[in-house]
Amino acid sequence: MVKKLVIVNVVLLLALLLSGVAYAQDGIVAAANLYFSAGTKNISAADLYDVLNDGDDSNDPFLLDCRAPEHYAIGHIDGAVNIPTGTLAANLSQLPTDREIVGICYTGRASSYVVSMLNLMGYDARNLLY
């Protein structure tokens, strides 16, 4: 009898925990749907060039190069900080919260992922197109 009671309690506890996880996931999905319904946040190379060369350093974004260090070493935009995609979570303290962040990679795929995650976390980030 005690064994059955323990099993029933464990099953009920698991059901409650799983329903809580499902509820939390619904909230995450709702937030992501709201964010992506406005489209992705991008900036063209020409617009980034204009901002970086307008003579006003106060509006310059933080340039986040998401590529591997060996690719960054071959060449990168002056002033860009290299934080590879896989190490971003461990390096969030390097990112400014008071400046726009522009994510950079080869094609825009990795940086688009990074920018989406940053925006969902409350940063102001854009993806450099192409």
DSSP file (Angstrom, degrees, kcal/mol; ACC not computed):
  #  RESIDUE AA STRUCTURE BP1 BP2  ACC     N-H-->O    O-->H-N    N-H-->O    O-->H-N    TCO  KAPPA ALPHA  PHI   PSI    X-CA   Y-CA   Z-CA
    1    1 A M     >        0   0    0      0, 0.0     4,-2.1     0, 0.0     5,-0.1   0.000 360.0 360.0 360.0 -44.9    0.0    0.0    0.0
    2    2 A V  H  >  +     0   0    0      1,-0.2     4,-2.4     2,-0.2     5,-0.2   0.892 360.0  53.7 -64.0 -39.4    2.8    2.4    0.9
    3    3 A K  H  > S+     0   0    0      1,-0.2     4,-2.3     2,-0.2    -1,-0.2   0.914 108.9  48.3 -62.3 -43.2    4.6    1.5   -2.3
    4    4 A K  H  > S+     0   0    0      1,-0.2     4,-2.6     2,-0.2    -1,-0.2   0.897 110.7  51.6 -63.2 -40.4    1.5    2.3   -4.4
    5    5 A L  H  X S+     0   0    0     -4,-2.1     4,-2.4     2,-0.2    -2,-0.2   0.895 109.8  49.0 -64.0 -41.0    1.1    5.6   -2.5
    6    6 A V  H  X S+     0   0    0     -4,-2.4     4,-2.5     2,-0.2    -2,-0.2   0.924 111.8  49.2 -64.3 -44.5    4.7    6.6   -3.2
    7    7 A I  H  X S+     0   0    0     -4,-2.3     4,-2.5     2,-0.2    -2,-0.2   0.919 111.5  48.7 -62.4 -44.4    4.3    5.7   -6.9
    8    8 A V  H  X S+     0   0    0     -4,-2.6     4,-2.6     1,-0.2    -1,-0.2   0.918 112.1  49.2 -62.1 -43.6    1.1    7.8   -7.2
    9    9 A N  H  X S+     0   0    0     -4,-2.4     4,-2.5     2,-0.2    -2,-0.2   0.896 111.0  49.4 -64.1 -40.1    2.8   10.7   -5.5
   10   10 A V  H  X S+     0   0    0     -4,-2.5     4,-2.6     2,-0.2    -2,-0.2   0.925 111.8  48.9 -64.1 -44.3    5.8   10.5   -7.8
   11   11 A V  H  X S+     0   0    0     -4,-2.5     4,-2.4     2,-0.2    -2,-0.2   0.919 112.6  47.8 -62.2 -44.2    3.5   10.4  -10.8
   12   12 A L  H  X S+     0   0    0     -4,-2.6     4,-2.3     2,-0.2    -1,-0.2   0.907 111.9  50.0 -63.1 -41.6    1.5   13.4   -9.6
   13   13 A L  H  X S+     0   0    0     -4,-2.5     4,-2.6     2,-0.2    -2,-0.2   0.919 111.2  48.5 -63.3 -44.0    4.7   15.3   -8.9
   14   14 A L  H  X S+     0   0    0     -4,-2.6     4,-2.9     2,-0.2     5,-0.2   0.904 110.1  52.2 -62.1 -41.5    6.1   14.6  -12.3
   15   15 A A  H  X S+     0   0    0     -4,-2.4     4,-2.2     2,-0.2    -2,-0.2   0.913 111.1  47.3 -61.7 -42.6    2.8   15.6  -13.9
   16   16 A L  H  X S+     0   0    0     -4,-2.3     4,-1.9     2,-0.2    -2,-0.2   0.919 113.4  48.0 -65.0 -43.3    2.9   18.9  -12.0
   17   17 A L  H  X S+     0   0    0     -4,-2.6     4,-2.1     1,-0.2    -2,-0.2   0.926 112.8  48.0 -63.4 -44.8    6.5   19.6  -13.0
   18   18 A L  H  X S+     0   0    0     -4,-2.9     4,-2.4     1,-0.2    -1,-0.2   0.871 109.7  51.9 -66.5 -36.4    5.9   18.8  -16.6
   19   19 A S  H  X S+     0   0    0     -4,-2.2     4,-2.1    -5,-0.2    -1,-0.2   0.865 109.3  51.5 -68.1 -33.5    2.8   21.0  -16.8
   20   20 A G  H  X S+     0   0    0     -4,-1.9     4,-2.3     2,-0.2    -2,-0.2   0.891 109.9  48.9 -67.3 -39.3    4.9   23.8  -15.3
   21   21 A V  H  X S+     0   0    0     -4,-2.1     4,-2.6     2,-0.2    -2,-0.2   0.915 110.7  50.6 -64.7 -43.4    7.6   23.3  -17.9
   22   22 A A  H  X S+     0   0    0     -4,-2.4     4,-2.1     2,-0.2    -2,-0.2   0.900 110.3  49.9 -62.5 -40.0    5.0   23.3  -20.7
   23   23 A Y  H  X S+     0   0    0     -4,-2.1     4,-1.7     2,-0.2    -1,-0.2   0.921 111.2  48.8 -63.7 -43.5    3.5   26.5  -19.3
   24   24 A A  H  X S+     0   0    0     -4,-2.3     4,-2.0     1,-0.2    -2,-0.2   0.895 110.0  51.8 -63.6 -39.6    7.0   28.1  -19.2
   25   25 A Q  H  X S+     0   0    0     -4,-2.6     4,-3.0     1,-0.2    -1,-0.2   0.885 105.3  55.7 -64.6 -37.8    7.7   27.0  -22.8
   26   26 A D  H  X S+     0   0    0     -4,-2.1     4,-2.4     1,-0.2    -1,-0.2   0.900 107.7  49.4 -60.3 -39.9    4.4   28.5  -23.9
   27   27 A G  H  X S+     0   0    0     -4,-1.7     4,-2.1     2,-0.2    -1,-0.2   0.892 112.2  47.4 -65.8 -39.7    5.6   31.9  -22.5
   28   28 A I  H  X S+     0   0    0     -4,-2.0     4,-2.5     2,-0.2    -2,-0.2   0.921 112.5  49.1 -66.4 -44.2    8.9   31.5  -24.3
   29   29 A V  H  X S+     0   0    0     -4,-3.0     4,-2.8     1,-0.2    -2,-0.2   0.901 110.6  50.9 -62.6 -41.2    7.2   30.6  -27.5
   30   30 A A  H  X S+     0   0    0     -4,-2.4     4,-2.2    -5,-0.2    -1,-0.2   0.913 111.3  47.7 -63.2 -42.8    4.8   33.6  -27.2
   31   31 A A  H  X S+     0   0    0     -4,-2.1     4,-2.4     2,-0.2    -2,-0.2   0.908 113.5  47.8 -64.7 -41.7    7.7   36.0  -26.6
   32   32 A A  H  X S+     0   0    0     -4,-2.5     4,-2.9     2,-0.2     5,-0.2   0.912 111.0  50.8 -66.1 -42.4    9.6   34.6  -29.5
   33   33 A N  H  X S+     0   0    0     -4,-2.8     4,-1.5     1,-0.2    -2,-0.2   0.903 111.1  48.8 -61.9 -40.5    6.6   34.8  -31.8
   34   34 A L  H  X S+     0   0    0     -4,-2.2     4,-0.6    -5,-0.2    -2,-0.2   0.929 113.5  46.8 -63.5 -45.7    6.0   38.4  -30.8
   35   35 A Y  H >< S+     0   0    0     -4,-2.4     3,-1.0     1,-0.2    -2,-0.2   0.944 116.0  43.3 -61.6 -49.6    9.7   39.3  -31.4
   36   36 A F  H >< S+     0   0    0     -4,-2.9     3,-1.6     1,-0.2    -1,-0.2   0.688  97.6  74.3 -75.4 -17.4    9.8   37.6  -34.8
   37   37 A S  H 3< S+     0   0    0     -4,-1.5    -1,-0.2     1,-0.3    -2,-0.2   0.761  94.3  54.3 -65.8 -22.5    6.5   38.9  -36.0
   38   38 A A  T << S-     0   0    0     -3,-1.0    -1,-0.3    -4,-0.6    -2,-0.2   0.445 117.6-115.9 -87.4  -0.6    8.1   42.3  -36.4
   39   39 A G    <   -     0   0    0     -3,-1.6    -1,-0.3    -4,-0.1     2,-0.1  -0.095  42.9 -53.2  86.3 168.8   10.8   40.7  -38.7
   40   40 A T        -     0   0    0     -3,-0.1     2,-0.7    -4,-0.1    86,-0.1  -0.435  50.9-118.8 -79.5 156.1   14.5   40.5  -38.1
   41   41 A K        +     0   0    0     71,-0.1    86,-2.2    -2,-0.1     2,-0.3  -0.862  46.3 163.6 -98.4 113.4   16.6   43.5  -37.2
   42   42 A N  E     -a  127   0A   0     -2,-0.7     2,-0.3    84,-0.3    86,-0.2  -0.806  26.4-157.6-126.1 164.9   19.2   44.0  -39.9
   43   43 A I  E     -a  128   0A   0     84,-2.5    86,-2.5    -2,-0.3     2,-0.1  -0.989  21.8-126.9-140.9 138.2   21.6   46.7  -41.1
   44   44 A S     >  -     0   0    0     -2,-0.3     4,-2.4    84,-0.2     5,-0.2  -0.420  23.9-115.6 -80.3 160.3   23.2   47.0  -44.5
   45   45 A A  H  > S+     0   0    0     84,-0.2     4,-2.7     1,-0.2     5,-0.2   0.890 117.1  53.2 -61.0 -39.8   26.9   47.4  -45.0
   46   46 A A  H  > S+     0   0    0      2,-0.2     4,-2.2     1,-0.2    -1,-0.2   0.913 110.3  46.3 -63.8 -42.8   26.3   50.8  -46.6
   47   47 A D  H  > S+     0   0    0      2,-0.2     4,-2.2     1,-0.2    -2,-0.2   0.898 112.9  49.5 -67.8 -39.5   24.3   52.0  -43.6
   48   48 A L  H  X S+     0   0    0     -4,-2.4     4,-2.6     2,-0.2    -2,-0.2   0.923 110.2  51.5 -63.6 -43.4   26.9   50.6  -41.1
   49   49 A Y  H  X S+     0   0    0     -4,-2.7     4,-1.4     1,-0.2    -2,-0.2   0.920 109.2  50.8 -58.2 -44.9   29.7   52.3  -43.0
   50   50 A D  H  < S+     0   0    0     -4,-2.2     3,-0.2     1,-0.2    -1,-0.2   0.914 111.5  47.0 -60.5 -43.8   27.7   55.6  -42.9
   51   51 A V  H >< S+     0   0    0     -4,-2.2     3,-1.0     1,-0.2     5,-0.3   0.911 113.3  48.3 -65.3 -42.3   27.2   55.3  -39.1
   52   52 A L  H 3< S+     0   0    0     -4,-2.6    -1,-0.2     1,-0.2     3,-0.2   0.719 119.1  39.6 -71.3 -20.0   30.9   54.4  -38.5
   53   53 A N  T 3< S+     0   0    0     -4,-1.4    -1,-0.2    -3,-0.2    -2,-0.2   0.067  81.3 101.8-119.1  24.0   32.1   57.3  -40.7
   54   54 A D  S <  S-     0   0    0     -3,-1.0    -1,-0.1     2,-0.2    -2,-0.1   0.427  93.4-112.9 -88.3   2.3   29.7   60.1  -39.8
   55   55 A G  S    S+     0   0    0     -3,-0.2     2,-0.6     1,-0.1    -3,-0.1   0.458  89.7 105.3  83.0   0.1   32.3   61.8  -37.5
   56   56 A D    >   -     0   0    0     -5,-0.3     3,-1.2     1,-0.1    -2,-0.2  -0.878  44.0-178.4-117.6  97.8   30.2   61.1  -34.4
   57   57 A D  G >  S+     0   0    0     -2,-0.6     3,-1.4     1,-0.2    -1,-0.1   0.706  73.8  76.1 -67.7 -19.3   31.7   58.3  -32.3
   58   58 A S  G 3  S+     0   0    0      1,-0.3    -1,-0.2     0, 0.0    -2,-0.0   0.720  96.7  45.9 -68.8 -18.9   28.9   58.4  -29.8
   59   59 A N  G <  S+     0   0    0     -3,-1.2    -1,-0.3    -8,-0.2    -2,-0.2   0.335  82.4 122.5-104.3   8.1   26.5   56.6  -32.1
   60   60 A D    <   -     0   0    0     -3,-1.4    40,-0.1    -4,-0.1     2,-0.1  -0.512  59.0-131.0 -70.2 131.7   28.9   53.9  -33.2
   61   61 A P        -     0   0    0      0, 0.0     2,-0.5     0, 0.0    40,-0.2  -0.348  23.0-100.7 -76.5 163.3   27.6   50.4  -32.5
   62   62 A F  E     -b  101   0A   0     38,-3.2    40,-3.0    34,-0.1     2,-0.7  -0.764  38.1-139.5 -79.8 123.5   29.5   47.7  -30.7
   63   63 A L  E     -b  102   0A   0     -2,-0.5    18,-3.2    16,-0.4     2,-0.7  -0.800  17.3-167.6 -94.9 113.5   30.7   45.4  -33.5
   64   64 A L  E     -bc 103  81A   0     38,-2.8    40,-2.7    -2,-0.7     2,-0.7  -0.873   4.8-160.9-106.2 104.0   30.4   41.7  -32.5
   65   65 A D  E     -bc 104  82A   0     16,-2.6    18,-2.1    -2,-0.7    40,-0.2  -0.776   5.8-173.0 -87.5 113.2   32.3   39.4  -34.8
   66   66 A C        +     0   0    0     38,-3.2    19,-1.8    -2,-0.7    20,-0.2   0.382  45.9 110.4 -89.3   2.2   30.8   35.9  -34.3
   67   67 A R  S    S-     0   0    0     37,-0.4    -2,-0.0    17,-0.2    37,-0.0  -0.173  80.7 -79.8 -76.9 170.3   33.3   34.0  -36.4
   68   68 A A    >>  -     0   0    0      1,-0.1     4,-2.3    16,-0.1     3,-1.0  -0.358  43.6-113.2 -65.2 148.4   36.0   31.6  -35.3
   69   69 A P  H 3> S+     0   0    0      0, 0.0     4,-2.4     0, 0.0     5,-0.2   0.849 115.8  56.3 -54.9 -37.5   39.1   33.3  -34.0
   70   70 A E  H 3> S+     0   0    0      1,-0.2     4,-0.8     2,-0.2    -3,-0.0   0.830 109.8  45.5 -67.4 -29.2   41.2   32.0  -36.9
   71   71 A H  H <> S+     0   0    0     -3,-1.0     4,-1.2     2,-0.2     3,-0.2   0.867 111.4  52.1 -77.8 -38.2   38.9   33.6  -39.4
   72   72 A Y  H  < S+     0   0    0     -4,-2.3     3,-0.3     1,-0.2    -2,-0.2   0.895 106.0  55.9 -60.5 -40.5   38.8   36.8  -37.4
   73   73 A A  H  < S+     0   0    0     -4,-2.4    -1,-0.2     1,-0.2    -2,-0.2   0.800 100.8  58.1 -64.9 -29.4   42.6   36.8  -37.4
   74   74 A I  H  < S-     0   0    0     -4,-0.8     2,-0.2     1,-0.3    -1,-0.2   0.875 129.9 -36.4 -68.1 -37.0   42.6   36.7  -41.2
   75   75 A G     <  +     0   0    0     -4,-1.2     2,-0.3    -3,-0.3    -1,-0.3  -0.826  63.3 166.6 175.6 145.1   40.6   39.9  -41.4
   76   76 A H        -     0   0    0     -2,-0.2     2,-0.3    -3,-0.2     3,-0.1  -0.969  45.9 -76.8-158.4 167.3   37.9   41.8  -39.7
   77   77 A I    >   -     0   0    0     -2,-0.3     3,-2.4     1,-0.1   -12,-0.1  -0.550  62.3 -97.3 -70.5 133.5   36.2   45.2  -39.4
   78   78 A D  T 3  S+     0   0    0      1,-0.3    -1,-0.1    -2,-0.3     3,-0.1  -0.275 110.0  18.3 -53.5 131.8   38.3   47.7  -37.4
   79   79 A G  T 3  S+     0   0    0      1,-0.3   -16,-0.4    -3,-0.1    -1,-0.3   0.300  89.6 139.0  89.7  -9.0   37.1   47.8  -33.9
   80   80 A A    <   -     0   0    0     -3,-2.4     2,-0.5   -18,-0.1    -1,-0.3  -0.435  46.1-139.9 -70.8 143.1   35.1   44.6  -34.0
   81   81 A V  E     -c   64   0A   0    -18,-3.2   -16,-2.6    -2,-0.1     2,-0.8  -0.900  13.9-132.9-104.4 129.8   35.4   42.3  -31.0
   82   82 A N  E     +c   65   0A   0     -2,-0.5   -16,-0.2   -18,-0.2   -18,-0.1  -0.747  38.9 153.9 -89.8 112.2   35.6   38.6  -31.6
   83   83 A I        -     0   0    0    -18,-2.1     5,-0.1    -2,-0.8   -15,-0.1  -0.860  38.8-136.6-132.7  98.3   33.3   36.5  -29.6
   84   84 A P    >   -     0   0    0      0, 0.0     3,-2.1     0, 0.0     4,-0.5  -0.171  22.3-111.1 -56.8 148.7   32.6   33.2  -31.4
   85   85 A T  G >  S+     0   0    0    -19,-1.8     3,-1.4     1,-0.3     4,-0.3   0.861 115.5  54.7 -48.7 -46.5   29.0   32.1  -31.4
   86   86 A G  G 3  S+     0   0    0      1,-0.3    -1,-0.3   -20,-0.2     4,-0.1   0.623 111.0  45.6 -68.0 -13.0   29.6   29.1  -29.2
   87   87 A T  G <> S+     0   0    0     -3,-2.1     4,-0.7     1,-0.1     3,-0.4   0.340  81.0 102.1-109.9   5.2   31.2   31.2  -26.5
   88   88 A L  T X4 S+     0   0    0     -3,-1.4     3,-1.5    -4,-0.5     4,-0.2   0.910  77.1  54.4 -58.9 -46.6   28.7   34.0  -26.4
   89   89 A A  G >4 S+     0   0    0     -4,-0.3     3,-0.8     1,-0.3    -1,-0.2   0.865 109.6  48.4 -57.5 -37.3   26.9   32.8  -23.2
   90   90 A A  G 34 S+     0   0    0     -3,-0.4    -1,-0.3     1,-0.2    -2,-0.2   0.605 115.8  45.3 -77.9 -10.9   30.2   32.8  -21.3
   91   91 A N  G X<  +     0   0    0     -3,-1.5     3,-2.0    -4,-0.7     4,-0.3   0.136  68.7 117.2-120.8  19.9   31.1   36.3  -22.6
   92   92 A L  G X   +     0   0    0     -3,-0.8     3,-1.7     1,-0.3    -1,-0.1   0.801  69.1  68.9 -58.7 -28.2   27.9   38.3  -22.1
   93   93 A S  G 3  S+     0   0    0      1,-0.3    -1,-0.3    -3,-0.2    -2,-0.1   0.706  91.5  61.4 -65.4 -17.9   29.7   40.6  -19.6
   94   94 A Q  G <  S+     0   0    0     -3,-2.0    -1,-0.3     2,-0.1    -2,-0.2   0.619  87.8  91.0 -80.9 -12.9   31.8   41.9  -22.6
   95   95 A L  S <  S-     0   0    0     -3,-1.7     2,-0.2    -4,-0.3     6,-0.0  -0.661  77.6-125.2 -89.9 136.5   28.6   43.2  -24.3
   96   96 A P        -     0   0    0      0, 0.0     3,-0.1     0, 0.0   -34,-0.1  -0.489  12.0-162.3 -76.4 147.5   27.4   46.7  -23.7
   97   97 A T  S    S+     0   0    0     -2,-0.2     4,-0.1     1,-0.1    -2,-0.0   0.476  88.8  55.0-102.1  -5.9   23.9   47.3  -22.5
   98   98 A D  S    S+     0   0    0      2,-0.1     2,-0.3    25,-0.0    -1,-0.1   0.261 102.4  59.4-112.4  10.9   23.8   51.0  -23.5
   99   99 A R  S    S-     0   0    0     -3,-0.1    25,-0.4    25,-0.0     2,-0.1  -0.962  87.0-101.1-135.6 153.1   24.9   50.7  -27.2
  100  100 A E        -     0   0    0     -2,-0.3   -38,-3.2   -40,-0.1     2,-0.4  -0.471  36.0-144.0 -67.3 145.3   23.5   49.0  -30.2
  101  101 A I  E     -bd  62 125A   0     23,-2.7    25,-2.9   -40,-0.2     2,-0.6  -0.944   7.3-158.4-113.6 133.9   25.3   45.8  -31.1
  102  102 A V  E     -bd  63 126A   0    -40,-3.0   -38,-2.8    -2,-0.4     2,-0.3  -0.963  12.5-145.3-113.8 119.2   25.9   44.7  -34.7
  103  103 A G  E     -bd  64 127A   0     23,-3.1    25,-2.6    -2,-0.6     2,-0.4  -0.657  18.3-169.8 -84.5 136.0   26.5   41.0  -35.2
  104  104 A I  E     +b   65   0A   0    -40,-2.7   -38,-3.2    -2,-0.3   -37,-0.4  -0.982  20.2 136.9-130.9 136.1   28.9   40.1  -38.0
  105  105 A C        -     0   0    0     -2,-0.4   -38,-0.0    23,-0.2   -40,-0.0  -0.781  63.1 -79.7-150.6-161.5   29.8   36.7  -39.6
  106  106 A Y  S    S+     0   0    0     -2,-0.2    -1,-0.1     1,-0.1   -39,-0.0   0.948 119.0   6.9 -75.4 -49.4   30.4   35.5  -43.1
  107  107 A T  S    S-     0   0    0     -3,-0.1    23,-0.5    22,-0.0    -1,-0.1   0.574  99.3-107.1-113.2 -13.5   26.9   35.1  -44.5
  108  108 A G  S  > S+     0   0    0     22,-0.2     4,-1.4    21,-0.1     5,-0.1   0.299  93.0 105.0  99.4  -8.3   24.7   36.5  -41.8
  109  109 A R  H  > S+     0   0    0      2,-0.2     4,-1.7     3,-0.2     5,-0.1   0.969  84.2  36.3 -71.4 -53.5   23.4   33.1  -40.6
  110  110 A A  H  > S+     0   0    0      1,-0.2     4,-2.3     2,-0.2     5,-0.2   0.917 120.0  48.5 -66.9 -42.9   25.3   32.8  -37.4
  111  111 A S  H  > S+     0   0    0      1,-0.2     4,-3.1     2,-0.2    -1,-0.2   0.840 107.1  56.6 -69.0 -30.3   25.1   36.4  -36.5
  112  112 A S  H  X S+     0   0    0     -4,-1.4     4,-2.3     2,-0.2    -1,-0.2   0.908 108.4  47.7 -64.3 -40.6   21.4   36.4  -37.2
  113  113 A Y  H  X S+     0   0    0     -4,-1.7     4,-2.2     2,-0.2    -2,-0.2   0.942 114.2  46.5 -61.9 -48.6   21.0   33.7  -34.6
  114  114 A V  H  X S+     0   0    0     -4,-2.3     4,-2.7     1,-0.2    -2,-0.2   0.922 112.3  50.1 -61.3 -45.8   23.2   35.6  -32.1
  115  115 A V  H  X S+     0   0    0     -4,-3.1     4,-2.7     1,-0.2     5,-0.2   0.902 109.3  51.8 -61.8 -42.0   21.3   38.9  -32.8
  116  116 A S  H  X S+     0   0    0     -4,-2.3     4,-2.2    -5,-0.2    -1,-0.2   0.935 111.8  46.1 -60.4 -46.1   17.9   37.1  -32.3
  117  117 A M  H  X S+     0   0    0     -4,-2.2     4,-1.3     2,-0.2    -2,-0.2   0.912 112.7  50.4 -63.6 -42.5   19.1   35.7  -28.9
  118  118 A L  H  <>S+     0   0    0     -4,-2.7     5,-2.5     1,-0.2     3,-0.4   0.922 110.6  49.0 -62.8 -44.0   20.5   39.0  -27.8
  119  119 A N  H ><5S+     0   0    0     -4,-2.7     3,-1.3     1,-0.2    -1,-0.2   0.890 108.3  53.5 -64.2 -38.3   17.3   40.9  -28.7
  120  120 A L  H 3<5S+     0   0    0     -4,-2.2    -1,-0.2     1,-0.3    -2,-0.2   0.780 107.6  52.9 -65.3 -24.9   15.2   38.3  -26.8
  121  121 A M  T 3<5S-     0   0    0     -4,-1.3    -1,-0.3    -3,-0.4    -2,-0.2   0.425 128.9 -96.7 -89.8   0.4   17.5   38.9  -23.8
  122  122 A G  T < 5S+     0   0    0     -3,-1.3    -3,-0.2     1,-0.3    -2,-0.1   0.432  80.1 132.0 102.9  -0.5   16.9   42.7  -24.0
  123  123 A Y      < -     0   0    0     -5,-2.5     2,-0.8    -6,-0.2    -1,-0.3  -0.417  60.7-121.7 -76.7 160.5   19.9   43.9  -25.9
  124  124 A D        +     0   0    0    -25,-0.4   -23,-2.7    -2,-0.1     2,-0.3  -0.885  52.0 159.5-101.8 100.8   19.6   46.3  -28.9
  125  125 A A  E     - d   0 101A   0     -2,-0.8     2,-0.3   -25,-0.2   -23,-0.2  -0.929  25.1-170.9-132.2 148.8   21.1   44.3  -31.7
  126  126 A R  E     - d   0 102A   0    -25,-2.9   -23,-3.1    -2,-0.3     2,-0.5  -0.923  22.5-124.5-131.0 158.3   21.1   44.2  -35.5
  127  127 A N  E     -ad  42 103A   0    -86,-2.2   -84,-2.5    -2,-0.3     2,-0.6  -0.889  22.3-125.4-104.7 131.1   22.5   41.7  -38.0
  128  128 A L  E     -a   43   0A   0    -25,-2.6   -23,-0.2    -2,-0.5   -84,-0.2  -0.655  33.9-124.5 -74.1 120.5   24.9   42.9  -40.7
  129  129 A L              0   0    0    -86,-2.5   -84,-0.2    -2,-0.6   -21,-0.1  -0.412 360.0 360.0 -68.7 139.7   23.4   41.8  -44.0
  130  130 A Y              0   0    0    -23,-0.5    -1,-0.2    -2,-0.1   -22,-0.2   0.426 360.0 360.0  61.1 360.0   25.5   39.6  -46.3
